[in-house]
Amino acid sequence: MTATHAAEFRFECSYADKLYAVLLPEAGSDPGDKSRVSLMHDDSSVTVHVEAEDVSSLRASLNMWLRLVNVCKEIQEL
């Protein structure tokens, strides 16, 4: 895969370790072979970096990852 498009989001939160632990298993199972994701974290943030061959693949991956982060946030706030 030759990535021509990329996006990166950094989420700062008090539960960064938990968020990273929840997202990490999904990083190896990103559907399709047109995109890839890498996760990085420290004590206060998680960074999601997505690369894709084309804009539509980037959008699809971002939709999935942003949805996952949002669900984690909602669960954490319960």
Backbone as JSON, one array per atom type, in Angstrom:
{
  "sequence": "MTATHAAEFRFECSYADKLYAVLLPEAGSDPGDKSRVSLMHDDSSVTVHVEAEDVSSLRASLNMWLRLVNVCKEIQEL",
  "N": [[0.84, -1.18, 0.0], [0.58, 2.15, -0.89], [0.57, 5.0, 0.77], [-1.13, 7.97, 0.3], [-2.6, 9.82, 1.54], [-3.25, 11.22, 4.73], [-4.15, 11.46, 8.21], [-4.21, 12.8, 11.5], [-5.09, 12.51, 14.86], [-5.17, 13.79, 18.12], [-6.0, 12.9, 21.3], [-6.6, 14.27, 24.32], [-6.91, 13.28, 27.6], [-8.03, 12.21, 30.87], [-8.07, 9.51, 31.11], [-6.27, 8.23, 29.41], [-4.57, 5.96, 29.33], [-6.4, 3.83, 29.6], [-8.0, 4.27, 27.32], [-6.14, 3.86, 25.25], [-5.54, 1.13, 25.71], [-7.98, -0.04, 25.09], [-8.3, 0.63, 22.38], [-6.06, -0.48, 21.13], [-6.21, -3.36, 20.41], [-7.85, -3.16, 18.18], [-6.29, -1.91, 16.31], [-4.81, -3.72, 14.84], [-6.72, -4.87, 13.32], [-7.91, -3.3, 11.4], [-10.27, -2.87, 8.93], [-9.95, -3.83, 5.49], [-7.43, -3.25, 2.95], [-6.51, -0.86, 2.21], [-5.86, 1.08, 3.95], [-4.07, 2.06, 6.94], [-3.35, 2.09, 10.45], [-1.8, 3.75, 13.2], [-1.09, 3.82, 16.64], [-0.31, 5.91, 19.37], [0.73, 6.73, 22.66], [0.78, 8.57, 25.77], [0.99, 9.55, 29.22], [-1.18, 11.3, 29.32], [-2.49, 11.47, 26.88], [-3.76, 10.14, 23.73], [-2.77, 9.31, 20.52], [-4.0, 8.99, 17.3], [-3.08, 7.89, 14.23], [-3.78, 7.82, 10.89], [-3.32, 6.41, 7.72], [-3.91, 6.31, 4.2], [-4.69, 4.98, 0.92], [-6.43, 6.41, -0.72], [-8.84, 9.13, -0.67], [-11.47, 8.34, 0.02], [-11.05, 5.91, 1.35], [-9.55, 6.83, 3.51], [-11.46, 8.46, 4.76], [-13.39, 6.49, 5.47], [-11.92, 4.92, 7.3], [-11.3, 6.86, 9.24], [-13.88, 7.5, 10.12], [-14.55, 5.09, 11.43], [-12.54, 4.95, 13.49], [-12.87, 7.38, 14.89], [-15.46, 7.02, 15.78], [-15.09, 4.82, 17.5], [-13.44, 6.0, 19.48], [-15.23, 7.91, 20.45], [-17.27, 6.27, 21.53], [-15.84, 5.05, 23.59], [-15.32, 7.3, 25.16], [-17.94, 8.02, 25.91], [-18.68, 5.76, 27.42], [-16.81, 5.91, 29.48], [-17.73, 8.15, 30.79], [-20.01, 7.3, 32.07]],
  "CA": [[0.0, 0.0, 0.0], [1.26, 3.44, -0.93], [-0.32, 5.98, 1.39], [-1.02, 9.32, -0.25], [-3.41, 10.69, 2.38], [-3.08, 10.9, 6.15], [-4.76, 12.34, 9.21], [-3.78, 12.46, 12.84], [-5.89, 13.12, 15.92], [-4.63, 13.59, 19.46], [-7.05, 13.0, 22.31], [-6.07, 14.47, 25.67], [-7.93, 12.89, 28.57], [-7.51, 11.66, 32.12], [-8.11, 8.05, 31.01], [-5.52, 7.9, 28.19], [-4.09, 4.57, 29.37], [-7.55, 2.96, 29.32], [-8.38, 4.46, 25.92], [-5.13, 3.18, 24.45], [-5.71, -0.31, 25.89], [-9.19, -0.45, 24.38], [-8.12, 0.82, 20.94], [-4.93, -1.23, 20.61], [-6.57, -4.58, 19.67], [-8.48, -2.79, 16.9], [-5.28, -1.4, 15.38], [-4.39, -4.81, 13.97], [-7.85, -5.42, 12.58], [-8.54, -2.27, 10.57], [-10.75, -3.57, 7.74], [-9.46, -3.38, 4.19], [-5.98, -3.15, 2.78], [-6.22, 0.45, 1.63], [-5.49, 2.01, 5.01], [-3.42, 1.51, 8.13], [-3.42, 3.0, 11.59], [-0.83, 3.58, 14.27], [-1.51, 4.44, 17.89], [0.75, 6.3, 20.29], [0.13, 7.29, 23.87], [1.57, 8.91, 26.95], [0.12, 9.56, 30.4], [-2.36, 12.17, 29.23], [-3.09, 11.56, 25.54], [-3.66, 9.06, 22.75], [-2.72, 9.82, 19.16], [-4.41, 8.04, 16.26], [-2.56, 8.31, 12.94], [-4.35, 6.97, 9.84], [-2.84, 6.63, 6.35], [-4.73, 5.58, 3.24], [-4.37, 5.14, -0.5], [-7.3, 7.4, -1.34], [-9.63, 9.92, 0.27], [-12.62, 7.59, 0.52], [-10.54, 4.95, 2.34], [-9.2, 7.61, 4.69], [-12.72, 8.84, 5.41], [-13.98, 5.31, 6.09], [-11.13, 4.56, 8.49], [-11.48, 7.9, 10.26], [-15.21, 7.31, 10.7], [-14.48, 3.98, 12.36], [-11.7, 5.27, 14.64], [-13.49, 8.45, 15.68], [-16.6, 6.41, 16.43], [-14.57, 4.03, 18.62], [-13.01, 6.92, 20.53], [-16.43, 8.51, 21.02], [-17.92, 5.26, 22.37], [-15.01, 4.94, 24.79], [-15.57, 8.51, 25.96], [-19.28, 7.92, 26.48], [-18.65, 4.72, 28.45], [-16.01, 6.44, 30.6], [-18.51, 9.16, 31.49], [-21.15, 6.7, 32.77]],
  "C": [[0.89, 1.25, 0.0], [0.29, 4.48, -0.39], [-0.07, 7.35, 0.78], [-1.8, 10.33, 0.58], [-3.23, 10.25, 3.83], [-3.81, 11.92, 7.01], [-4.3, 11.87, 10.57], [-4.62, 13.23, 13.85], [-5.24, 12.8, 17.25], [-5.74, 13.88, 20.45], [-6.42, 13.12, 23.68], [-7.2, 14.19, 26.65], [-7.28, 12.27, 29.8], [-7.43, 10.13, 32.08], [-7.35, 7.55, 29.76], [-5.02, 6.46, 28.18], [-5.21, 3.58, 29.04], [-7.95, 3.06, 27.85], [-7.42, 3.73, 25.0], [-5.31, 1.66, 24.52], [-6.93, -0.83, 25.14], [-9.0, -0.38, 22.86], [-7.05, -0.11, 20.35], [-5.31, -2.53, 19.88], [-7.18, -4.29, 18.3], [-7.45, -2.35, 15.86], [-4.8, -2.47, 14.42], [-5.5, -5.36, 13.11], [-8.59, -4.37, 11.76], [-8.96, -2.91, 9.25], [-10.18, -2.97, 6.44], [-7.96, -3.27, 4.16], [-5.58, -1.82, 2.18], [-5.86, 1.48, 2.68], [-4.76, 1.28, 6.12], [-3.42, 2.57, 9.22], [-2.25, 2.72, 12.53], [-1.33, 4.38, 15.47], [-0.28, 4.76, 18.72], [0.08, 6.86, 21.53], [1.19, 7.69, 24.88], [0.59, 9.0, 28.11], [-1.18, 10.34, 30.22], [-3.0, 12.24, 27.84], [-2.89, 10.28, 24.74], [-3.69, 9.72, 21.38], [-3.06, 8.7, 18.19], [-3.95, 8.62, 14.92], [-3.04, 7.32, 11.88], [-3.77, 7.4, 8.5], [-3.68, 5.79, 5.41], [-4.31, 5.89, 1.81], [-5.17, 6.27, -1.14], [-8.18, 8.07, -0.28], [-10.79, 9.13, 0.83], [-12.19, 6.54, 1.54], [-10.14, 5.65, 3.63], [-10.45, 7.99, 5.46], [-13.35, 7.65, 6.12], [-13.23, 4.91, 7.36], [-11.31, 5.59, 9.6], [-12.85, 7.78, 10.92], [-15.19, 6.22, 11.75], [-13.72, 4.37, 13.63], [-12.31, 6.36, 15.5], [-14.73, 7.94, 16.41], [-16.15, 5.6, 17.65], [-14.14, 4.93, 19.78], [-14.22, 7.54, 21.22], [-17.16, 7.53, 21.94], [-17.14, 5.09, 23.67], [-15.24, 6.11, 25.73], [-16.93, 8.42, 26.65], [-19.34, 6.88, 27.61], [-17.91, 5.22, 29.69], [-16.81, 7.43, 31.43], [-19.72, 8.58, 32.23], [-20.96, 6.68, 34.26]]
}
